[in-house]
Amino acid sequence: MKLSENWLREWTNPDWDSNRLAEELSLAGLEVDGIEPVAPAFNNVVVGHVLSVEKHPDADKLNVTQVDVGQGEPVQIVCGAKNVVAGMKACCAMVGATLPGDFQIKKAKLRGVSSNGMLCGASELGLPDDGVDGLHVLPNDAPIGMDVRDYLNLNDTVLEVDLTPNRADCLSVEGIARDVAAVANIAWQQPFENMMVAQQGACSVEIKVQEPALCPKYLGCVVTGFDTQANTPKWMQQRLQRGGLNPKNLMVDITNYVLLELGQPMHAFDLAKLTGAIQVRKAVAGEKLITLDEKELTLTDDTLIIADDNGPLALAGVMGGLHSAVSDTTQAIFFECAHFTPLSVVGKARAYGLHTDSSHRFERGVDAQLPERALARALALFTKIAGGQVSEVNAQISAELLPQVKPIALRPERIVKLLGAYIANDQVESIFKRLGFSIENQADGWLMTPPSYRFDMAIEADLIEEVGRIYGYNNLPETPVEAPVRLPSLPESEQELYGLKQALVQRGYHEVVTYSFVEEAKQAVLLPELPYVCLQNPISDDMKAMRTTLFPGFLNTIAYNQNRQQNRVRIFESGLTFVQIDGQVQQVPVLGGAIVGSKTPNSWAVTEPRVVDFYDLKGDVETLLGMSHLQNRVRFVPHEYTIFHPGQSAAIQLDGKTVGFMGQLHPKHAKLTGVSGKVFLFEIRLDALSTKLVPSANAISKFPEVQRDLAFVVDGELPVQALFDAVESVESSILQGVELFDIYRGQGIEPHQKSIALTLKIQHTERTLQDEEVEALVAQIIDLAAQKVQARLR
């Protein structure tokens, strides 16, 4: 939220400069993100009255002006602005003035004519663009000779306050002033009187609230007979601009001004464009509304709207409709001021692709007692500026449905427990009195009743937070924290996630953290075989679906890095995926990674860099499996996935159950995700890696090892692992290991076949082997290989 410091100081004025004010607000939990002066430094610029304008005798584009600057004699200034005319008021920089950019104004001669100053445009003074090509024109009633900084109220700063969602009460000048006064322990006061303007006659607009639970209070009145040519005063325009809002017309500006001042959203309808009664109701599915920003919406039946007999007029608490909007030709206005519950507004603006100052406040909560004050303030401002007659207020209030303030118990010992400091009872009471709470003393403490605007107060801890915030967290003493340290023992059979991460880091990976919500279109295209869940109120449209895999986040990260000339990317992440199983959403912890680019970093020693392939990624995955001693139980089974390139993907199976998958990104998905090159990805369930074998000691055999080399001819498509499984299925206590040492295709082998050469390691732990035992084992292995994978000796 942005606000003018001078406006704030009208409500409360602590003896602090701008920096101290920002610091105190931040320490009180209202973090100030920035302090910006409304205009750059300049001096000795006054309001000048141009008395005469004559053409320069030697320059067609220059004029010689006589300017009254309030010093008796007029000063002569040569000016080249196109819009300079006699009788206008303009900003005049006197001789000796310093303009932004340290530009000094001196006496000069322009084409032989003396010039004693400079008439200035907005850009030359660093003011907002006024859309004028030439001098910045001042109103006719601007006092001649007055310092422009004082006249335009430029000795001001804009504070940008970043509020947490629970402090919706501070989304106004009044709200921040209350907190400033409480922190500074000074008085604050409303700089205007709470007075309702004189009312004449009943309101001609009937109001029907059909959803009182969502709108327990709706006020409205009609204003007629006002000056349609009345403009928004300059002071009000300045405050709106410094609050981040653009002035439009008086009627809209009044509602925006009250929004910034008191925090109550309001709306003004053109009375001539209303038909029948105003209705606060749910939309009928399919109804249309064109909003003020000319966006056509198709409404759903869970949307609260303001309507008349002809249909929707506005999204309740969000934005008005274009059809009923006020304009320069509006002759009569219907002002509305309502209390909409957060439940009626939350998520609706985002669902329709909108975000407004009104929805921002109603979603977080607005004081239910504020509409009467806000409407009175708006009517007082409007009639003071434009005149007019105001009808009686038509108030539809369901008092039993309005938020009820509940007292909260507060105990002194609990304050000490949570804040770690003793704060005297009278100080505690003083803090809550300054915050507007009602206090009732009890035997064990107090019963605190928060004011209606502090709807964030619900439990005792909320009150204690207020004590610490106003007392000053920086004033709390430093207290050593003492707590027994009980380190849980990690079972030896449990694999730590940290160890798995370190293994990937040592292989050149970098850990990333990506969002758990992804773009629905990408989710549906990349992995249509995995059912996903969409959020009802997503943060944005491209974060609508809950991820079923880490891959969308990986691909976004790779694209981001590649767009910044980082072509070698190796990343991993551990996190949750969300899958639907039997209609229920389950969270599945997984570990995944992605690689693209060269296998090794660029180096003088690498003469021919090689691009990573499927087997590089498989080696990384096998490293993780090896840490848990699972390599003998895991199989990489060819499997087709939509996201992967055909023939370049595999399911990772543990004891026959799929626990992960890996492969090369399909080229058709590269454009969709914005990546380039061959991208390889893997993902495996963490529970499959979390258990490891406990090391056990075995005696080393004293007896010699026998090795036998066997070369088998098998089908060319047979995975090597299948042959290993066949060989290792032999029931023997003397077969200690099997190793692959050669794969051959070529002369002497049929084109559709290949030769796989294995080394058998045979050894007995208690005696020397006999030749007959070895030969019997080899024969058994040859038979099993022939039976299971149709292998024959080469």
SVG drawing of the C-alpha trace seen along z (x, -y; Angstrom):
<svg xmlns="http://www.w3.org/2000/svg" viewBox="-39 -47 83 131">
<polyline fill="none" stroke="black" stroke-width="0.4" points="0.0,0.0 1.2,-3.5 0.3,-6.7 1.4,-10.3 3.4,-11.0 1.8,-14.5 -1.6,-12.9 -0.7,-10.5 0.7,-13.3 -2.7,-15.1 -4.0,-12.1 -1.0,-11.8 2.3,-13.6 5.1,-11.9 8.4,-13.8 10.1,-11.6 11.7,-12.2 10.7,-10.1 13.4,-7.5 12.6,-7.1 8.9,-6.8 9.6,-4.0 11.8,-2.2 9.3,-2.3 6.5,-1.1 8.7,1.8 9.6,2.8 5.9,2.8 5.2,5.3 4.1,2.9 7.2,3.3 8.0,0.2 9.5,1.3 10.4,-2.2 10.4,-5.9 10.2,-8.1 10.0,-11.9 7.1,-13.0 9.4,-15.4 13.2,-15.7 15.1,-18.4 14.8,-21.9 14.5,-25.4 13.7,-29.0 10.8,-28.2 7.7,-30.3 4.3,-30.9 4.6,-33.4 1.9,-35.3 2.8,-36.0 1.8,-39.6 2.8,-39.9 4.2,-37.8 6.0,-39.3 7.9,-37.6 11.7,-37.6 13.1,-40.1 15.8,-37.6 14.3,-34.2 11.0,-32.9 10.6,-30.1 11.4,-32.3 9.1,-34.7 10.0,-37.5 7.8,-37.5 7.2,-39.8 6.4,-37.8 5.1,-39.0 6.8,-36.9 5.5,-38.9 8.5,-41.2 7.0,-44.4 8.7,-44.8 8.1,-42.1 11.1,-40.1 11.9,-39.5 12.3,-35.9 12.9,-34.5 10.8,-31.4 10.5,-28.9 7.4,-27.0 4.6,-26.7 1.9,-27.2 3.0,-30.4 0.3,-33.0 -0.4,-36.3 -2.5,-35.8 -1.4,-32.3 0.1,-31.1 3.3,-29.0 6.3,-27.7 9.0,-30.3 12.6,-29.4 14.3,-32.6 17.9,-33.5 19.9,-31.5 17.5,-28.5 18.7,-25.0 16.7,-22.5 16.9,-18.7 20.1,-17.4 22.0,-20.3 21.0,-22.7 21.7,-26.3 19.6,-29.2 21.7,-32.3 21.2,-35.6 21.7,-35.1 21.2,-36.6 19.4,-34.7 20.0,-36.1 20.8,-39.5 17.8,-39.7 18.4,-39.4 16.6,-36.6 16.3,-36.7 15.0,-33.3 13.2,-30.3 9.6,-29.3 9.4,-25.5 7.6,-22.5 6.7,-19.5 9.6,-17.4 12.1,-20.2 10.9,-20.0 10.8,-16.2 7.0,-16.3 4.7,-13.6 3.9,-14.0 1.0,-16.3 0.5,-15.6 1.3,-19.2 4.0,-20.0 5.4,-23.1 5.0,-24.9 3.3,-23.3 0.1,-25.3 -1.0,-26.3 -4.6,-27.2 -5.7,-30.8 -6.0,-31.1 -2.4,-30.1 -0.9,-32.9 1.7,-34.9 5.2,-34.5 4.4,-31.5 7.0,-28.8 5.9,-26.1 7.0,-23.3 4.6,-24.7 1.8,-25.4 1.9,-21.9 2.6,-20.2 5.9,-18.7 7.6,-18.6 6.1,-15.2 7.2,-11.5 5.4,-8.4 5.6,-5.4 5.2,-2.0 4.0,0.4 4.0,4.1 1.3,5.5 0.8,9.1 -2.6,10.5 -3.8,10.4 -3.4,6.6 -6.2,5.6 -7.1,2.9 -4.1,1.0 -5.1,0.8 -5.9,-2.8 -4.4,-6.1 -6.6,-5.8 -5.4,-2.3 -1.7,-3.1 -2.2,-6.3 -3.8,-4.2 -0.7,-2.0 1.8,-4.9 0.1,-6.7 0.1,-3.5 3.8,-2.9 4.8,-6.5 2.4,-6.7 0.9,-9.9 -2.6,-11.1 -4.3,-10.7 -7.5,-12.2 -9.7,-12.2 -9.0,-15.4 -12.7,-15.8 -16.0,-15.7 -18.3,-12.6 -21.4,-14.4 -24.0,-13.2 -25.2,-15.7 -28.7,-17.0 -31.1,-14.4 -34.1,-15.2 -36.7,-12.6 -36.7,-8.9 -34.2,-7.0 -35.9,-6.2 -33.9,-2.9 -35.3,0.2 -32.6,2.6 -33.2,6.4 -30.5,8.4 -31.1,12.0 -27.8,13.3 -27.6,11.6 -25.1,14.2 -22.6,12.9 -23.7,9.2 -25.2,8.5 -25.0,4.7 -25.9,2.7 -26.3,-1.1 -27.4,-3.2 -28.6,-6.7 -29.3,-8.9 -27.5,-12.3 -29.1,-14.7 -28.9,-18.3 -25.1,-18.5 -22.7,-20.5 -21.9,-18.1 -18.9,-20.2 -17.2,-20.1 -13.7,-18.7 -11.7,-16.8 -9.7,-19.3 -6.0,-19.3 -5.2,-18.3 -7.4,-15.2 -5.8,-14.3 -2.4,-14.5 -3.3,-12.2 -4.9,-9.7 -1.8,-9.7 0.5,-9.3 -1.7,-6.4 -1.1,-4.7 -4.5,-5.6 -5.1,-7.6 -7.8,-10.4 -10.7,-9.9 -13.8,-12.0 -15.1,-13.5 -17.6,-10.7 -15.1,-7.9 -12.3,-9.9 -14.5,-10.4 -15.0,-6.7 -11.3,-6.0 -10.4,-8.7 -12.5,-7.2 -11.1,-3.8 -7.5,-5.1 -8.5,-7.3 -10.8,-4.9 -10.3,-1.5 -13.9,-1.1 -14.5,-0.2 -17.5,-2.0 -19.2,-2.3 -21.2,-4.8 -23.8,-3.9 -25.4,-6.2 -29.0,-6.3 -30.4,-6.7 -28.9,-3.4 -30.6,-1.4 -33.8,0.4 -36.0,1.5 -34.6,2.6 -30.9,3.2 -30.5,6.9 -27.6,8.5 -27.8,12.1 -25.9,15.0 -25.4,15.0 -27.3,17.3 -24.8,19.5 -24.1,18.1 -25.1,14.5 -22.8,12.0 -21.1,8.9 -18.9,6.4 -16.6,4.9 -15.3,1.3 -12.1,2.5 -14.2,3.7 -13.7,7.4 -16.7,9.6 -17.2,12.2 -19.4,15.3 -20.5,15.7 -20.8,18.8 -23.6,19.6 -21.3,19.2 -20.5,15.5 -22.2,12.8 -23.3,9.9 -25.1,6.6 -27.9,6.6 -31.0,4.8 -34.1,6.0 -32.1,6.1 -29.2,8.3 -25.8,8.0 -24.4,4.5 -21.2,5.4 -19.2,8.2 -19.8,7.7 -16.8,6.4 -14.6,6.7 -15.5,4.4 -18.4,2.5 -19.9,3.0 -19.4,0.8 -23.1,0.4 -24.0,-1.4 -20.7,-3.3 -20.8,-7.1 -19.6,-9.5 -19.2,-13.2 -22.9,-13.2 -24.2,-11.6 -27.0,-13.7 -27.9,-11.5 -25.9,-9.0 -26.7,-6.0 -23.9,-5.6 -23.5,-2.2 -21.5,-1.3 -21.7,2.3 -20.0,4.9 -19.2,8.1 -17.8,11.0 -14.4,12.4 -16.1,15.7 -18.2,13.9 -15.2,12.4 -12.2,14.6 -11.0,16.2 -13.6,14.6 -11.4,11.8 -8.7,14.3 -11.2,16.7 -12.2,14.0 -8.6,12.8 -9.1,9.6 -7.4,8.0 -8.7,4.7 -8.2,2.5 -11.7,3.4 -11.2,7.2 -7.8,6.9 -9.5,5.4 -12.7,7.5 -10.8,10.7 -8.8,9.9 -11.7,8.3 -13.2,4.8 -14.6,3.4 -18.3,4.2 -19.0,0.9 -17.3,-1.3 -19.9,-1.6 -21.9,-4.3 -18.9,-6.5 -17.5,-6.0 -20.8,-6.9 -21.1,-10.0 -17.6,-11.0 -18.1,-10.4 -21.3,-12.4 -19.8,-15.3 -16.8,-15.5 -19.0,-15.3 -21.6,-17.9 -18.9,-20.3 -17.2,-20.1 -20.2,-19.7 -23.3,-20.5 -26.5,-18.6 -29.3,-17.0 -28.9,-13.8 -31.7,-11.3 -32.3,-9.4 -30.0,-6.3 -31.7,-3.0 -30.0,-0.6 -30.5,3.1 -28.8,4.6 -28.9,8.1 -27.5,7.3 -27.5,11.0 -25.2,11.9 -22.6,9.2 -19.3,10.3 -19.4,10.4 -16.5,9.2 -15.6,11.7 -13.5,11.0 -10.1,12.8 -8.5,13.7 -4.9,12.6 -2.6,13.8 0.6,12.0 2.5,15.2 1.8,16.2 3.2,12.9 6.5,13.7 6.4,17.3 6.1,16.3 8.0,13.0 10.7,14.0 10.4,10.7 8.4,9.3 6.3,6.3 4.5,4.4 0.7,4.7 0.2,1.0 2.3,1.0 0.2,3.9 -3.0,2.0 -1.6,-1.2 -0.7,0.7 -4.2,2.1 -5.9,-1.2 -3.8,-2.9 -4.8,-0.1 -8.5,-0.7 -9.3,2.4 -11.8,2.6 -10.2,3.9 -11.8,5.8 -9.6,6.8 -9.8,10.4 -8.2,12.3 -5.7,14.0 -5.2,11.2 -7.5,9.4 -10.4,9.9 -9.6,7.9 -12.3,7.0 -10.8,5.9 -12.3,3.1 -14.4,4.1 -11.6,3.3 -9.2,5.8 -10.9,8.9 -7.5,10.7 -7.7,11.0 -8.9,14.5 -6.7,16.2 -4.4,15.2 -1.3,15.5 -2.6,12.8 -2.8,10.4 0.7,11.3 1.9,10.5 0.4,7.1 2.2,6.5 5.5,7.5 4.9,5.4 4.0,2.2 6.4,2.6 9.1,3.2 10.7,6.5 14.0,4.6 13.4,3.7 12.9,7.2 16.0,8.5 18.2,11.2 17.4,14.4 19.5,17.5 17.4,20.4 17.8,23.5 16.4,26.8 17.4,30.4 18.9,31.8 17.6,35.2 19.1,36.4 17.1,39.2 19.0,42.2 18.9,43.1 18.4,46.8 21.4,48.3 19.1,49.7 17.6,46.2 19.1,44.3 19.3,40.5 18.0,38.2 21.0,35.9 23.3,38.7 21.4,39.2 21.6,35.5 25.3,35.4 25.8,38.3 24.2,36.3 26.1,33.1 29.3,35.0 28.3,36.1 27.9,32.4 24.2,31.8 22.7,28.7 19.7,28.9 16.6,26.8 13.3,26.1 10.4,25.7 6.7,25.0 4.3,27.7 1.7,26.2 2.2,26.3 0.5,25.2 -2.4,27.5 -1.8,27.6 1.8,28.8 0.7,31.4 -2.0,32.7 0.3,32.9 3.5,34.3 2.0,37.0 -1.7,37.6 -1.5,41.1 -1.2,39.7 -4.5,38.2 -4.0,34.8 -5.9,32.4 -6.6,28.7 -6.9,26.0 -10.1,24.2 -8.3,20.9 -4.9,21.0 -2.3,18.3 -2.3,17.8 -3.5,19.6 -0.1,21.1 0.0,22.6 -3.4,24.3 -2.6,28.0 -0.9,29.9 2.1,31.7 2.1,35.4 5.8,35.4 8.8,33.1 9.4,32.9 7.5,29.7 9.5,27.8 12.8,29.3 11.9,28.3 11.1,24.7 14.4,24.5 16.3,25.8 14.6,23.4 15.4,20.5 19.1,21.4 19.4,22.1 17.9,18.7 20.8,17.3 23.6,19.1 23.9,21.9 23.7,24.9 25.1,27.6 22.5,28.2 22.5,30.9 19.7,30.4 17.9,32.5 15.0,32.0 13.4,33.9 9.8,33.1 6.2,34.2 4.1,35.2 0.3,35.5 -1.4,38.4 -5.0,39.6 -5.4,43.2 -9.0,44.6 -10.3,41.0 -8.1,39.9 -5.2,37.5 -2.0,38.9 1.3,37.2 4.2,39.2 7.8,38.1 10.1,38.5 13.7,37.7 14.3,36.7 16.9,35.1 17.5,33.9 20.7,33.4 21.3,31.7 24.4,30.6 28.0,31.9 29.0,34.7 31.9,32.8 32.4,29.0 34.4,27.1 38.1,27.5 41.4,27.2 41.9,30.9 38.6,31.9 39.4,31.7 36.2,33.4 33.3,32.8 30.5,35.4 26.8,34.7 25.2,36.7 23.1,39.8 20.7,42.2 23.4,44.3 25.0,41.3 21.7,40.7 21.3,44.5 24.7,44.4 23.7,41.6 20.5,43.5 22.5,46.7 24.8,44.7 21.7,43.9 20.6,47.5 24.1,48.6 24.0,46.5 21.0,48.4 22.5,51.7 19.5,52.2 21.3,52.6 20.8,56.4 17.0,56.0 16.3,53.2 15.6,53.7 15.4,51.1 12.5,52.3 11.8,50.7 8.5,48.8 6.9,46.2 5.8,42.9 4.2,39.9 6.8,37.6 9.8,39.7 11.4,40.4 10.4,43.9 13.1,46.4 14.8,44.0 12.8,44.6 12.5,47.2 10.5,48.0 12.5,48.5 11.3,51.6 12.1,52.8 11.3,56.4 8.9,56.3 7.1,53.1 7.5,49.8 9.0,47.2 10.2,44.7 10.9,43.9 13.5,42.3 14.3,41.4 14.9,38.7 12.4,35.9 10.4,36.4 11.5,33.9 7.9,32.8 7.7,31.5 10.9,29.4 9.1,26.5 6.2,26.6 8.6,26.4 11.1,24.1 14.1,26.3 16.7,27.3 19.1,30.2 18.6,33.8 17.2,33.6 17.2,36.7 15.1,37.0 14.5,39.5 12.3,39.8 12.2,42.4 10.1,42.8 12.0,42.0 10.5,44.9 12.3,47.2 15.6,45.6 15.0,45.1 16.0,48.6 19.5,50.0 21.2,53.3 23.1,53.4 26.7,54.3 27.7,57.8 31.2,59.3 32.0,62.5 35.3,64.4 37.6,64.1 38.2,67.5 41.8,68.8 41.3,71.0 42.0,70.2 39.3,68.7 38.5,70.3 37.4,68.2 35.6,69.4 34.8,67.2 31.6,68.0 30.5,66.3 26.8,66.7 25.0,65.9 21.6,64.4 18.9,62.4 20.1,58.9 17.2,57.3 17.7,59.3 18.7,57.1 22.0,58.1 20.3,58.1 18.1,61.0 21.1,63.2 22.5,62.2 19.3,63.2 19.3,66.5 22.9,67.2 22.5,66.1 19.3,68.2 21.5,71.3 21.4,72.7 25.0,72.9 27.0,71.8 30.3,71.6 29.3,69.1 30.6,65.9 30.1,63.4 29.3,62.8 30.9,60.0 30.3,58.8 33.5,58.2 32.4,58.1 29.5,57.5 30.1,58.3 28.2,57.9 29.7,58.6 31.5,61.3 30.6,64.8 27.4,63.7 24.0,63.5 22.8,59.9 19.9,60.3 22.0,61.7 24.9,60.6 27.5,62.2 27.7,61.5 30.8,62.7 30.7,63.3 33.3,64.2 32.2,66.6 34.0,66.3 33.8,69.6 35.2,70.2 34.6,72.3 35.0,70.8 36.2,74.0 38.2,76.1 39.8,76.2 37.4,76.8 37.6,80.0 37.5,79.7 34.4,81.9 32.5,79.3 33.5,76.4 32.5,78.2 29.2,79.3 28.4,75.7 29.4,74.4 27.2,77.0 24.3,76.1 24.7,72.4 24.8,73.2 21.6,75.2 19.7,72.5 20.8,69.9 19.5,72.0 16.2,72.7 15.5,69.1 16.8,66.8 17.6,69.3 21.3,68.6 23.9,70.9 27.7,71.0 29.6,69.2"/>
</svg>
